[in-house]
Amino acid sequence: MDMVCAIKVLSLQVQPVDANILRQESGKDPVISTVMRYVREGWPPKNAEINEDVNKFRKLSDSLSICHGCLVHGSRVVIPQSLQSKILDLLHLGHFGMERMKQLARTAVYWPGIDAAIEMATRRCDSCGEHQNKPSKPPVHPWMLPEKPWSRLHLDHAINFMGRDWLVITDAYSKYPCIHPTSSTSSRATLDLLEEDFAHFGLPHTLVTDNAPTFTSEEFQSWCKERGITHLTGAPYHPATNGAAERLVQTFKQALRKSSLPPKRALQEFLMQYRRTPTSCGFSPSELLNSRQLRTRIDTLLPSPAHIAQGKQSKEASKSQMTPDLKAVVKVTRQYKAGDPVYALYHGPRRDKQPRWVPAVIKKSLGTRCFNVMVIPHGPVWRRHWEQLQPRYTTEEDNEPGEEVDTVSELVTDHPMEILETVPQTRRQTKPKGTPSVPEYGPDNPRRSKRTRKPTERLCC
């Protein structure tokens, strides 16, 4: 025991809190001084009235001892309450996680409830919260199956593929694809292609897109309102919201890469085969949308013409489409409401020390997975998906109103697509020298490709 105590005193002397300070504070602490007296003189009977904090050490009485005026539990020094916050700072010097801090504490220090104190200290560390990794993906939240075909369409652009751009459209009910090569991704060019398809199949009820400028422009929004079409978009940098279109883009690109035909002919072959092939419900997209099967070269092998498919999807097939992903093991445990403190993921360019996660406050719920959040104290309002938020644990001191600081950068006006609204600035106060500056956050600037561009190699017939 003497050797262990000597090692302990030596380790404490190299820390800001040395053995002398620990001995003095232990003598001042009423709980530790009482426990040390019981260790020397013996514990009172179990039916005797003892302070609740002192009674927590009774079950540890077999491992308690006194060394150089300090209370020791096994090989760990018992820290008085006045020094516990400093010891937590020492344990968190490397900004490690909870488990590493607990393992380090179990080799040197102890007090009742130390594990809970370590967990709370880690959660309240702003640096750890701002630079943490993205949370685990939540369980799949599928779209509701429309009641009829051509009711909800998912749109996306395949940019600069085989020397041109492509508009990709898929029907959520029938999985019927429409793909158009285009020389421009402007709103007007996109609307012209949509009107061509709508002349064949009619107007849908809903359009689902990403937040590309093509779909968020005033021209596109006005066009949808004039025709009674509801336009839905997902959170920025969250393509899974428009997963149906994203998946069709991937399938379409793979098919054209594998084909030896020119792009135009390869596209027509792909569309015919895709529309003719039955889906998981047993019917092809053409049957579900047009109530008839397309005749392709595979049908020439049949001794008689293929019969027109009758009926719609069965209830069992519909249920199978709506079954959640059973492989998802992540449980939805975080739920936010207006006023909750959170960390919001920042997608713009960052400097070396600029945090990845920005302190914010939930301003408004836009559904079950999307929220409007305001960067604190007076930053812009962003829209973020559930996956792009992390809970932020605050204390009463953190919530006290502080000095008003202008945090909206000039980038907000340069790129208004990301900013939903800005908070009016009150008055700007001059910060005293030595006060750390508050990082300014604007919109998520689009990331530009840095690759070397080469001349396009076009396929010739």
N, C-alpha and C positions, 0 to 999 in steps of 0.2 A: 504493500500500500504506500510506503514512503517513496518508492521509486515513481509510482504513478503520480503522486502528489507533486513531486519535483518537476516532472515533465509538464504537468498542468500549469504550475506557476511560471515556468519558463516560457510556455506558449502564450500565456496571458501578458507577459511583460513586453513582448514585441508588438502587442496590439495597443491602440489608443487607450483602451481601458485596461489598466494593469492590475496586478494582484493587490496592491495597496488600496486602490480605489474600490476594488471588489470587496475587500475585507471591511472597509469603512461603510460602504453602502449596505452590506449584509448585516452589520451591527445596527444600522438605523432602521432596517426593514423589520416591522413588528412580526410578520409571519415567519421569516427566516430565523430571526433571533429566538423566537419561541420554539421553533423546531429544533434548533441547536441545543437549547436548554433541555428539551425532552430527550435528545440523543445522549446528552451527558448524564442526566439524572434518571432517565427511564420514562416511558410513556404512561399516562394515567389510564385507569380502567376504561374499557370500551363504553360503559354506560355513563361516563363523566361528560359534562358539557364542554365541548372544545369548539373553537372557532372553525367555521366551515373551510376556510382556506388552509388552516393548519391541519385539519383532518384529512386533506388530500394527500398529505405526506405519510399518513399512518400506514397505508398499504405498502409504502416503500421503505418502512423502517428497517428492514433487514439489510438494505443496500445503502443506507445513509451513514455518513461519517463526517468528521470535521478535520480539515487539514489546513494549517496556517490561518486559522480564523475564518475559513470559508466552508460552506456546506457542500458536500460532495455526494452525488448519487451515482454509485458505481465508480466509473472513471470520468464522469461528467460533472462540471461545476454548476451548482444551482445559482441562477442569475436572479438578483433582486429586481423588483418591479421597476425601479428607477433607471436601471441600465438595460432593460429588455429592448427598447427601441434602438439603442446604439448597437446592440448585438445583432439585431435583425439587419441593420445596415452593413455590418461586417460580413454577414452570411450572404448578402446580396451584392457584394462588390463586383462580381463578374457577370451580373445580370443573368444568372442561371435560372432554370425553372424550379418548380416546387420540389420535385423529387431530389434534385441535386442539393438543394438547400437543406432538406431534411436529412439527407445522408451525411452532410458536413456537420450539421448540428448534433447528430447522434454520436459523433466522435469527441465532442468538446463540451457542450453546454446543455442545460436542461432547465425548464420550469414547467409547471402544469399548464397544458394547453399550448405548448410551443408549436405543434404541428398546425393547429388552426391559425395561429399568429403568422406563421410562415406563408400559408396559403393566402391570407388577406393582404400581407405585405407585397406579395408577388402580383396580385391582381390590381393593386393600387399603384403600381409602378408605371408612370406615364411612358417612359422610354420602352419598356417591354411591350406595353399595349400598342404603341405607335409602330413598332417594327416587327410585330408577330406575323406568323404565316397566315395564309387564308384558312378559314375553318373548313372542316370536312364537308363534303357535298351532302346535302339533305336527301331524303328519299324522293324518288321521282314523283312529281306532281302533274299527272297527265291532264291534257285538255279534255273537256267534256265532249263526247261524240255528238256532232250536230244531228238534228232530227231528219234532215233531208240533204240530198247532194247539192253541191255548189252553193252552200250556205256560208261557209267560212273558208277563205283562201289564205294561204301562206305564201309570201313573196320574198325573193332575195335576188341579188345580183352575183353572178360569177364574173369577177373582174379579170380582164387580161388573160383569158384562157384561149389558147390556140390563135392568138393574134386578134382577138375581139372580145367584146363583153357580151354577156348573156343574161336575159331576164328569165328567171325560173319561177313557175307558179305551180302550186299543188293544191288540190281540193282535200280538205280535212276528212270528208265523209268517204269519198270513193278512192282517194289517192290518185286521181286522174292528173297527169302532168301536162303542162304546157310550157315549152321552152322556146324562146325567140332570140336569135342573134341580133345584136344592136351595135351601132357605131357610137352611141352616146348613152350615158346613164342619167341624163337630165330628167327633170320631172315631166317635161312636155313629151319627150321621146318615150318615156315609160308609160304615160297615160295613153298615147296613141296605140301602143301594143295591147294595153289592157282593154281598150275600147274594141279592138279587133276580136279578142276572145269573148268579151261580154256580148258582142253582136251574135255570137254563136250560142252561148249558153245562158245569157241573161245576167242581171246584176246580182252579186252576192249580198249577204247581210253584213259580213264582217271581213275586213282585210287585216292581216297580222304581218307586220314588218319589223325590221330593226330600226335603229335611230340614224340611218344614213341621211345626208342632206336631201337626197332625192325624195324621200318619203316624209320628211319633216318640214318641207317647204310650204309656204302659204298657198301656192298653186295646187299642190297635191291635196292639202287639207280642204280647201274650198271645193275642189272637184268631188271629193268624197261626200261632203255635206250636201251639195246640190243633188246628189243621187241617192241620198238616204243610206249611205254606207258608213258603218262604224269602223273607225281606224284605230287599231290597238298596236302599241309598241311595248317592248320590254325594257328592262333597265339597261343603261349603257354598259358595254363590254360584258354582256351576259347573253351569248348567242343561243343558249339552251332554251330560252323562251320561245324562239322561232325555230325549234328543232326540226320540225317537219320539212321546212324549206332547206335548212342546212343539210339534212340527210339526203335530200334529192339532189342537191348540188354535188355532193360527194359521189353519189351513185352515177350521175350523169358524166362527171369528169372521168371516172374510172372506165366507163363504157367507151367513151371517145378515145381515150388513150390506147385501149386495147384494139380498137378497130383499125383495119388497114384501108378503109374507104376514106374519101375526102370528108371533111367535117360536115358539110351539108347533108350528104347521103348517110353518113354515120348517125347524124342526129335523127333523121327520119326513121331509120331502122330501129334505133333505140326507142323512140316514142311508140312505134307500132308494137314492138315486143312488150314494152312495159305496160301499155294499155290493154294488151291481150292476155297477159299472164295473171292467173288468179292470185289474190292476196290471201292472208291468213284466214279470212272468213269464208273462203271457198269461191268467191266471185271475183271477176276481173274488174279493174277500174272502169272499163267501157260498159260492162253490164250494170254496175252500180249507178253510173251517171246517165247513160242513154238507154238502159233497159234492153240492150242487145249486145251480142258479141261481135267483135271485129272479125272479119274473114282475112286470115293471113295464109302464108304458104303452108303452114302446118295443117291448116284445115283441108287442103286439097288431098290429104291422105285418107280422109274419112270417106266411107262409101256413100254417105248421104250428107246433105248440108246440116250444119250444126243448128240445133234448135235454139230459139231465143230463150235466154234465161228468164225464168219467172220468179216473182217474189223479191223480197228484200232480205237484208241480213237477219238471221235468227237472233232471238234474245240471248242465246248462249254465246254466239259469236260476239255480240255487243259487250257482254259481261267480260269476255276474255280480253277485249281491247281495253277495258277500264280497270283490269286487275292491277293493283300496285306492284311495283318491283319487290318481290319477296327477298331478293338478295341484298337489298339495302339494309344495312345494319345500323345506320346512324339514326338516332331518335331525335325528333323535333322537340327540343327542350327550351329553346329561346323564343320568347314571344315579346314583341315590343308594342308600346302604346305611346301616345303623344306625351312628350316631356321626358322620356327615358334617355339617359346619357349613353352614348354609344361611340364606337370608333368607326368611321366611314373610310372605305378603301379609296385612296387617291390614285387616279390613273395617269396623271400628267407626268412630265419629266421631273425627276428629283435630283437634288444635289446629294453629296455624300452624307451629310448629316440630316437632311430633310426626312421626316418620318414618312413611312408608307401608309400608316393608318392615322387619320386626322380626327381629333376630338370633335364630336358633333352632338346634336340633340334631335330626337325624333320630333318632327313638326306635324306630320300628317300621314295617316295610313292610306295607301292607294289600293289596298286589297289584302289578300292573305300573305303575299310575298314581297310587295313593293312599298317603299316608304319615301316620303320627302324628308330630308334631313338638312339641318342648318349647321354649318360650320361655326363653332364658337370662337370668340364671343359674338362677332357681328359679320360672319362670313357669308358666302353665297348659299343658296338652297340647291342641293343636289337631289337627284332621284337615284336611289340605290335598292338593289335586290337584297333579299334576306341573306344570301350568301356573302354579300359585300359589306356586312355589318358585324361588329363584335360588341358585346356588352362592355360598358365602361363603368368601373366601380369608383365612386367618389365619396369624399367625406364632407362634413358640414362646412369645413373651411374652403373646400373646392367650390361649393355652391354659392359662397358669398359673392355678391356683385363686386367686381373689381373695376379697375380703371378702363374706360372705354378706349379701345384701340381700333384703328382702321385696318381691317384685315383683308379687304377685297382688293385684289391686284388689278392692274390695267388689262390683264389677259381676259377678264370677264367680258369686257366689251368687244374684244377682238374675236372671241369665239363664243357667241351667245347660244349655240346649240345645246351645250351641256347645262347651262344655268337656267333653272326654272324661274327664279325670281331673286332679286337682291334685297338685302335688308337695308332700310334707310339708315344712313350714317348720321349720328347726332353731332357731337363736337369732337374735334381732334385735340388731344392734349399732348403736350411735349413730354416725352418720357425722359426721366433723369438719366444721367450718364451711368453706365454700368448695368442698366436694366436690360435683360436679354430680350432681343426682338422677337416678336411673334411671327412665325412664318406665314407668308401670304399664299393663299390658294385661289386659283382661278378655275377655269374649266379644265376638263381632261383633254389636253392637247392631243390631236391625232398623231400617231407615230408614223413617220415616213420611212419608206423602204430605203435602205442604204446599199442595196445590191447594185452591181455593175450591169447597166442595160446594154443589150446586144441587139443587132438588127433582127427583125422577125423573120423566121424561116417559114414560108407559107407552103402548104401542100398544093400541088398542081394536079389536075385531072389527067 
